[in-house]
Amino acid sequence: MDLQFRTDPSQLPRAVSGGVRFIYDAAPGVRSVALAGTFNSWVGDACMLERISATRWQTTLPVPAGRHLYKFVIDGSDWIVDPANPWISEDGQNNSCLTVDEAGEVLMRQPGLSAATPGPLHARPALASPDWLRDGVIYQLSVPAFGGDFDGVRAKLAYLSELGVDVLWIMPVHPIGIEGRRGTLGDPYAVRDFDSIDPALGDAASLRALVDAAHARGMRVILDWTLNRSAVDHPFTRTHPHWYTRRADGSIYYAVPNRDYFAGFDFAEHELRRYLIGSMRGWIERFDIDGLRFDDSDITPCDFLEQIRTALAAVRPDIALISQAYDEFHHLAACDLTYEGGTREMLRRCAQGQADGAAFGRYWRESTYSFPRGALRMRWLEEKEQGRVSAFLGQSAHRPAAAVLLAMDGVPHILMGQEFDEPTWTDWSVLFDAYQLNWKAFDGDIYAHYQTLIGLRRSHAALRTGGTVFVDGLPAGGVGFIRHDESERILVLANLSPSPLAFDAGLARAKPLYAQGWDDAGAKLAPYGWMIGTTVGEP
């Protein structure tokens, strides 16, 4: 997220001999401090800090290159962010952040980054991504929740075509583990066989028919892949136990807390890597899949991600790989798209009066210019680990927030049901039991809103691939930016507040393409209104 305060650099994580040193200044009476993060699979007692004075604790830990999230664990139970670190994660889970480069240096996000003063990683180009992904709008769905089975999803492709989305992300379709199941069906990310289809969803022929039908409509298909673990009852836990993380007594475990129905892979085993890559290739070749989305790739070795990229690109040169991570290094040689959840949080802050459009612009510049040049980010208002945007922002703010999302740079993502404000989704745990979207709650007005926004994005290249400049001097509750390319400039204004907003009179020159509550004579927006329009010159 945007940097919330200035800090003493000596208190931040920093490179020293042996790795990265972390410091925590505790209140008197604290008995223990531990460090948990993506670098140790969030194990709450794996890295204990040493008390070096009455209140100061510290540790030095080898940390691999990449973006890492972490928290301190106080007295074994209180998980807190690093109070000295102003850089908070974009994932909606309130973690502290740091990035380590290949030389072991710690790169903390700096305030004031811009095109003129970028961060060090921005000098390096991101992996070139296929145009179909760069221009696309992603729609994530669970087969049983959205359509019941593959044939049911295929029957709803016309609905998705009318909406305008053109990249289908299908959540896992593999058989689900039985041992330790939560709910009657279990977690769909607990895979019992990477090479098979869950028979409840259909067979190979029906999956291929779905993919072919999507392709016939100009859609691409991405499969979700559980990358760093299997179900605890996967046959490999018996036939290939050395492929898994094991305790001193030889028992298999998954290091992430509260996930005892998983078994964690040990990627030091190169035979395991070869098997997984071969399995991925099989799905691409057999079903003509266009890409994969990797679950929890933030705790997967980057060199393995690069191996996967090389192998799959040899089969499908225009492959797209989505990383469930916020890691700058994934863009260099492995993945096309990383998550970006800061837009959602900044919209909430603007809607609730905790930030303004200037802060939103600062966040955008700090995040954009700290990443490799040209890195594609997947922007979302909803994703599988979060609830509905109307519950998060307030129902009235949903529409202007969607206008911002669909007009921003990067690749927009829509979670099934978001487009009609479906009310029953909370997070992916609803899938552990029989669950379907509540189509009876269909809101045709907000569906039409998404339909129009996606249509605008498709009709105007500036909204897909153009540059971005945030508008300064907006009133509180307002967000504004210009998307521009060689042929046009498009002004985007949104009012996330319950009050009407008056903008600079110069903005009235815009010719609206799609607006609600816009008074062009007075350059005013009604509460929760928006305006997307062409403009010329400086705003």
Residue, then its C-alpha position, 0 to 999 in steps of 0.5 A: m500500500d501507499l507508505q503511511f508514515r516516515t520511519d527511522p531507517s535503522q529500525l527497518p529490515r536490512a541486509v547484514s552478514g548472514g541475511v536480513r536483520f529484523i528488529y522489534d522493540a517490544a513493550p516491557g513484559v513481552r516473553s517471546v517474539a517470533l518472525a513468520g512470513t512467506f520466507n518460512s511458510w508462515v510458521g509462527d515459531a520457526c524463527m524466534l528473535e533473541r532479546i538483546s536488551a530490556t525491550r529490543w529483540q532481533t534476528t538475522l534470517p537468510v531470505p531469498a530474492g523476491r517480495h516477502l510478507y511477514k508479521f511478528v508473533i508476540d508471546g506465541s499468539d498475537w500476530i502484528v505488523d512490523p510497527a517500524n515498517p510503513w509498507i503494508s501489503e496490497d493483499g487485504q491481509n495487513n502484512s508488512c512487506l520487504t523485497v530482497d534482490e539477487a545480491g541480498e540487498v533489502l529494497m524497501r518501497q520508497p516515497g515519491l517514486s515517479a516516472a522521473t525518479p523510479g525505483p531500482l527494479h523499474a530499470r529492468p524490463a518485465l517479461a513480454s506478455p501476450d496481447w490477448l492477456r494485456d487486452g483482456v478482462i478476466y472472469q474467475l469462476s468455480v465450475p460447480a458454483f457457476g454452472g454445476d458442471f462443465d456442460g452447465v458452464r458451457a451453456k452460460l458462455a453466451y451470458l459471459s460473451e454478452l458481459g464482455v469478458d474474454v479470459l475465463w479463469i476456471m478454479p481447480v477441476h481435480p479430484i479433492g482430497i478426502e482425509g481431513r476434509r472441511g465441509t462435505l466436499g472439501d477444499p478444491y485446492a486440496v488436490r488428490d490427483f493432478d492428472s485427473i478430472d473430478p468426475a462430479l464436474g464431467d469428463a475429459a470430453s465435456l471439458r474439451a467441449l467447454v474449452d473449444a466453445a470458449h475459443a469459438r467465442g474468442m475467449r481464452v481459458i486459464l486453469d487454476w493450479t495448486l502449486n506447492r502442495s497436494a492433498v494429504d491423502h495424495p498417493f504420492t505421500r505413500t509412493h514418493p514421500h521424499w517429494y514432501t516436507r518432512r519432520a525429523d521423524g519422517s512424517i509429512y506436513y504442510a508448514v502453513p498453519n491451519r492447513d492440516y489437510f495439505a501436504g507440502f512439496d519439497f521443491a529441492e526434489h528435481e524429480l518432483r519438479r519434472y513430474l509437475i511440469g509434465s502434468m501441466r504440459g499434459w493439460i495444455e496439450r490435451f485440452d488446448i488450455d491457454g494459461l495457468r494461474f498458480d495458487d500461493s506462488d509467493i511461497t514457491p521458489c522463483d527458479f521453479l517458476e522460471q523452469i515452468r515458464t520455459a517448459l510451457a512456452a515451448v509447448r504454447p508460445d503465447i502461454a499466460l501464467i498468473s502468479q498469486a503473489y505481489d512479487e516484483f521478481h516474478h515478472l522478470a522471467a516467470c509470470d505475466l501477471t501478479y496480483e494488485g489489491g491496493t486499488r481496492e483498499m485505496l477506493r475504500r479509504c477514499a470512500q470512507g474519508q481516510a484518503d483522497g485522490a492525491a493519496f490514490g495517485r501516490y500509491w499508484r506511482e509508488s507501486t508502478y515505478s517500484f516494479p519492473r518496467g511494463a509489469l502487468r498487474m491484475r487489479w481486483l475488487e473481489e477475489k477468492e479470499q475476499g467477500r463482496v465489494s458491496a459489503f467492503l465499500g458499501q453498496s452505493a460505492h460499488r458502481p463508481a469503484a467498478a468504473v475506476l477498476l475497468a478504466m485503470d491500467g493493468v488487467p481487470h479481474i471479476l469474480m463470478g457474481q460480482e457483476f450482478d452483486e450476488p449476495t451469498w459469496t463470502d470467500w472460497s470456503v463456501l465451496f467446501d460444501a454444495y454451493q451455487l451462486n444465487w441467480k435469483a438475486f440478479d441485479g440487471d442494472i449493475y450487470a448492465h453497468y459492467q457490460t458498458l464499462i467492459g465495452l468501453r474498455r474494448s472500444h478504446a485502446a487508451l483504456r487498455t494499454g495507454g498511459t496513466v496520469f492522475v488528476d491533482g487537486l480533486p475534492a475529498g471523495g473524488v478520484g480522477f485520472i487520464r488514460h492516453d495514447e497517441s490517438e485520444r485522451i480519456l478522463v475518468l472521474a468518480n465520486l465515492s462519497p455521499s455528497p456532490l462534488a465540484f471539480d475544476a471548471g477545466l474538466a467540463r471540457a470532457k465529452p462524456l462517453y458514459a456518465q451518471g450524475w455528471d453536470d458538465a456545465g458546472a463540472k459537478l458529480a452527484p453522490y456516487g456518480w462517475m464520468i468517463g469521457t474524451t478530452v483534449g489538452e491538459p485537464 
